[in-house]
Amino acid sequence: MDGRKKMLPIGVEFFGDFKWNDYYYVDKTAFIAEFLRTKGVVNLFTRPRRFGKSLNINMFKSFFEVGADASLFDGLDISRETEICERYMGKYPVISLSLKDVEGGEFETAYDCLGMMISAEASRFDFLEESDRLSKADKIKLQQLIMGDFEKPAFLYGSLKLLSGLLGRHYGRRVVILIDEYDVPLDKAYQNGYYEQMIRLIRSFLSQALKTNENLEFAVLTGCLRIARESIFTGLNNFKVHSISDEQCAEYFGFTDSEVKEMLRYYGVEDRFPDMKEWYDGYHFGDVDVYCPWDVINQCDLLRVSKDAEMRPHWENSSSNAIVKDILEDATDVTKAEIEALISGEAVEKEIIPELTYTDLDNEDAGVRQTYLWSVLYSTGYLTDAKKPEGRIHRLVIPNKEIRKIYEDRIRSWFRVKVTSDTKRWERFCAAVKSGDAETVQELFNAFLSESISIRDTAVRKDKKENFFHGLFLGLLRAEGSWLVKSNAESGTGYSDILLIVPRERTGCVIEVKYAENGAFDTAIREAMEQIETHEYTAFLRQEGMEVIHKYGLACYRKTCRVAYEKE
């Protein structure tokens, strides 16, 4: 690969780095112009993680802040908006905070983290201590901000408003306030049991700065969720929300088809575009279809090294995915059927609540709780719109292959825990596999499937369906810690689905899984057993000195499995 190509901006959140460190940049600066033409006084943009929120916030800071470096925008879309640049670029004092690290195991730690954020931001303006426009009392308060003297909660509550007032008096201009990841402290507080305390803190902290603040020009907040106004934005009437359902500014978070094609062309890997589309496209924001930029950048970095690099789940590894676990654990039979439809490539219609509070997830009414769980799945990128919603009713789908894999992995994990918790039944299943008791293996695996989530006979490719059941069966075997279990292992002249070795008893099993499309079990079982023979999958087991070898062919369809067996 040509070493003169620009570096890919993996994890880059500072706009200036694109010019000074020569990173590849997908030009989103037109966002500035559209924002200025449509903004409110307080503006909230909600998007899932890793969709460019932090970079856009820093881009705004680089553009609006006094002393802005105009050269950062040379040749970019916004530079052609000469009137906007002359009127707005470098004209405002800017307060910029990221709340992504405001967390802790208890409220006191999170409180201190927020105080440190304010202290660090106030330190950027220590030159105000020499300002002839500030009084002695003003400078004492600035010192308190810089020193992080927040023992009195009221001082932290009013710190953002105080800092904006000091900047406003010094510059004689109103202030721009930028707050990234405003909802992270609430998420962490909910997880750690101090949610009500954090709500009171964030409510006071934001409302004083954003409501009736004569020094505020405008504010921009970003986050994953739109927290209910009565919970955190009480009385804020100058509030404009841009959610993932809104058309305005939709294309500035995420990459479009043309942007991904251009990036791949630049790095000489345009032939991998279909793979990128299958894995990372599929999100529908407003009226725009977009890719997850974190995925595209990370995968393109792999492809520029090797054009044949396998596709990987990058977004999955940057998120906890706990919400998928929550909805599975709370699943009713109806919910299970809906998840089956989703992973099979179908859509489900759900009411989506635009404003959320974390306490809604603990509602005693299971129906209400499920509605809020679906809403969080939608807001955080685990589901997207199949088409334009009708009011609160959304037709939801899993956006792409990567997110489908998250669901399937969680289902397998949930399935394994659920099955193995019934110790006697699971031990009976393991004993049957080990002894070649195919009838019991079939009986028990069918019983397990009846309680789980399956995959339907839809447009999803056959290999994906087989992989799903393969994963369920594999998870049960791996839960037996004394066995050696290999997946897709090389043996004979091919790769067997599952190879199992019971070392103490010198017993081995080869297991081939097929999906019986339209319930054609006999055909699927025959194919499985023939594949074991044709490709000599038992060769590896013989080489390892197994004295007893069992051959299983599994044919699965929805929640039914048939098992064929031969002993070598």
C-alpha positions, 0 to 999 in steps of 0.5 A: 500500500502507498505509504503516502496515503493519509492515515485513518482517524481511528479514535480522533476526536480533535478536529485540528488533528485532521490537518496537522497530522494529515488524517483522512477526513470525511467532510462534514463541515456543511453541518455548521451552515445548516445548523446556523440556519435552523438552530434553536437556543439550546440544541440536542442531537441524539445518536448512537455511540461511535457516530461522530458526535464528539468530533462534530462538537470539537469541529464546532469549537474549532469554528466558533471559538475566539482565535479560531484557525481559519486554515483548518477549514481551507478547501472544506465545504464550509469555506465556500459559505463566505458570509457565514465564515465572516459572521461567525468564525472565531467570534465567540467565547466557547465553553466545551465539556465532555461528560463521558468520564463523569462516573464512579461506583458512588455519587461522591466520586461522580460529583468530584469527576464533574468538578474536575471537568469544570476545573479543567475547562476554567483553567483554559481561561486563566488569562481572565485573572488579568482582565480589566473587565472583571471585578475583584470578586469575579476573579476570586470566583474564577480562582475557585473554579480553577482550584475545583473548590466545590465543597458546597453543591450550590457552587458546582450547580452554578459553575457553568453559568458563572463561567459563561458570565465571566467570559461574557463580561470579558469579551462583551459577547455571548457565549457558546456552550458545547456539552458532549455525552450529556447523558453518560453520567445518568447511565452510570448513575443508574447502573451504580444505584445513585440515579436520583442524586445524579438527576438532581445534580445534572438538572441544576447544573444544566438548567442554570446555564441553559435557562434564562442565561443572558450570556448564552448565545446558543448551546449544543448537547449530544448524547445517546438518549433523549432524557425526558424534559420533566426529568432533567430539562424542566422549564426549558422552553428554548429547546430544540431536539434532533433525534435519529428520526428527524430529517434535519442535519441527518447526514452529518452523523455517520457516512453515506454510500458515496462517502464510503465508496470514496474512502475505499477508492482512495485506499484502493479497496473499492472491491470490498464495498459490498462487504462493508455495506452488508456489515456496517450499513443499514441505519436510517436516520431521518431520510438518510441511510448511513453507515457506522463511521467507527466500523468503516474507518477501523475496517478500512484500516485493516483492508489497506494492509490486506485487501482480503482482511476478514470483516470484524465487529468493531462497534460491538467491541466498543459497547457493553451491549447490556441492553440486549441482555436486559431485553432477553432476560425480560422476554415474554413469549411474544417478545421472543417471537419478535426477536426471532423475526428480527434476527431472521431479517423481518421487521416488527412494529413498535411504539417508540417513546421519544423521551425516556427516564432510566427509572422507566426501565424498572417499571413494575408493569412488564408491558410498559417496561418492554416499550421502554426497552424497545425504545432504548434499543432503537435510540442506541443503534441496536434497531433502526427504521425500515421506513419512515415512522408513522407517529410513534409507531416504528417499523424496526429492523436490525440494521446490518450483519454486525448488529445481528451478530450481537443479538445472536451472541447474546441469545447463545449466551442467554441460552447456555446460562438458562439450560445449564442452570437446570443441572440434572437435565444438562448433565443428562444431555452431556452424558448422552452426547458422550455415549452416543445416545442420539435419541436422548440428545434429540429429545433434550436439545428439542426441549431446550430449543422450545424454551429459546429463540430460534431463526425463521425460514426467511430471506436470511442466507442458509449459512447464517441459519446454520451458524445460529444453531451451530452456536447454540449447540457449541455453547452447551458443549463448551460449558462442560469445562473438562472437554476439548471442543473445537469449532470449524476445525480442520480435519480430513479434507475439510472443516468440520462444524464441531469436534469434541474430545473427552480426554479421560475416556478417549472418546471423540465426536464429530458433529455437523449442523445443517438447516432444514429449509422448509422442514426438509429434515431427511434431506438435511440429515443425509447431507450432514452425514454424507459430508462427514464421510466425504471429507473424512472429518473423523481423521483428526480424532483418529490421529489423536488416538480416540478409541471411540468415535461418534458421528452426529448429523443435526438438522434444525428448523425453527425450534425443532431438531432431528439427530442422525447418528453412526458409530465409527 
